[in-house]
């Protein structure tokens, strides 16, 4: 131990989804900004309890899909009608109907890339390290426990007051997580 | 108005109560333990007993492919007049099997069929491995596989681009998109469960590998919010994708001018057949799996029952399509069309046709009866019949439309070579090798999704901690 590690935040453990949801409502109403809830599965209604807005992933997917369709149509037109036209069975050099199936598939392909890339970007994933992953109890967040973490960077954070607030939500186990 | 009414609600009758998705009131911790332990601990004996023959068969596949590449595509059976033989039959058969995985993961997700959570992971894995087996055939049948990249719109020394007016090009895009999106959908679904495996890992290698592939997942609700949206969008995109893939595969046939192929019923008929064969394969895989891995409380009899019903429904759609094809052959008044269909049922390959009818239309009708749907051995045998029947369907479509041309001088016969047969058998080896590796290293059931459908996961349910009078 060369230097004292900086505290990352305060972590409160809960046993049931209802408990952590009530706690989240309380923290939301107290006006905290840098905090989060960690659960083994998505809890229905938690976004509302945390005051989160609708996810923006859809926009990334939409841009991907539009790009895919346009790319397909323009690519097929340019390749088969402009760059190297070949007469095949008297068919037109370019027809939107014949070009539709590949363009449709590209819409789906790039739309999916957009959704996944958007999700990873908005979540700032992948990341190789997280202070919480070093915390002993936290591994139960993927098992059967529910956690609420308030970071020390939150403007409303105070070592004593925040702990008191979390105690009032009914958590039986409140600890400090180090950076 | 009074604060309270004196209206009393009687509890619903027992017949209307919902059967729980996870039986015996298992806790959410039990779900992680039970599912993750399949991929943990010492490798069980049954796994080796299944794996060794599988990898030997897979080796045979690669030997056959090496023989074909080094000798020429003539070692396979196709030749005048049946220029499409086992390769295309096996391609369509394998890719059809994949469709149940996407149907379960995407369409049932959009329809909010919560029972899907117990089977979607294994079914999606099946999809990916089946598409890999399928992809081998078109790539190899082109003969000079080292020019396989000509299928893609990449610049080459001839400066010629692929010809997009051909449905074969549409197929390239459909199948490669299908594989890519299915694999990504599967992987994104795996990320939270890989985090479960990471947090349980005991050895350094496992900690590192699961840690790397779980992308640093913490279970943060801010992450879940974006994750669930992305998952929903992927389901929304995979639904039109799965419907388009087998439609486009069917267009390989339907866009041609051949009697027996040139029909508008092909896209929906192929999609229904694909889902039918896929559910057959899902049942074939999951019935032994739930017993061996002791997953009876997660993959319950209700799951088997529902999958039998889907098999029955799609099998009946396929039966309707067979009937309608015959009707149109007669009603359309085209003598070539009529001859081909009479020949399918009563000609040289009559045995294939009636095997198909028996396996796809007749036997699945047993699933109308609940007693049969709950007899695991019978369901398992019927699920194998479904796959045999669907293979013969593709055999009938491909071979009988080709071996009797418009001119009797062109008539011929079709026989597979031993290389055809060994290659096809080899794909089973590849499929089961990959599936067994999946069982051994990845969570075979979507842990976080199954947790999410238990009553303990519902913050408004007493088991989820809700107290009376909440909200």
Interface residues (C-beta under 8 A of the other chain):
Chain A: X15 X16 X17 X18 X19 X21 X24 X36 X37 X38 X39 X40 X41 X42 X43 X44 X45 X46 X47 X50 X52 X54 X55 X56 X57 X58 X61 X65 X75 X76 X79 X80 X83 X84 X86 X88 X89 X91 X95 X98 X99 X101 X102 X104 X105 X106 X108 X109 X111 X112 X113 X115 X116 X118 X119 X120 X122 X123 X125 X126 X127 X128 X129 X130 X132 X133 X138 X139 X140 X141 X142 X143 X144
Chain B: X27 X28 X29 X32 X153 X159 X160 X161 X162 X163 X164 X165 X166 X167 X169 X170 X173 X174 X177 X180 X181 X184 X185 X188 X192 X195 X196 X198 X199 X200 X211 X212 X215 X216 X217 X218 X219 X220 X221 X222 X223 X224 X225 X226 X227 X228 X229 X230 X233 X234 X237 X238 X240 X241 X244 X248 X251 X448 X449 X451 X452 X456 X457 X458 X459 X460 X464 X465 X466 X467 X470
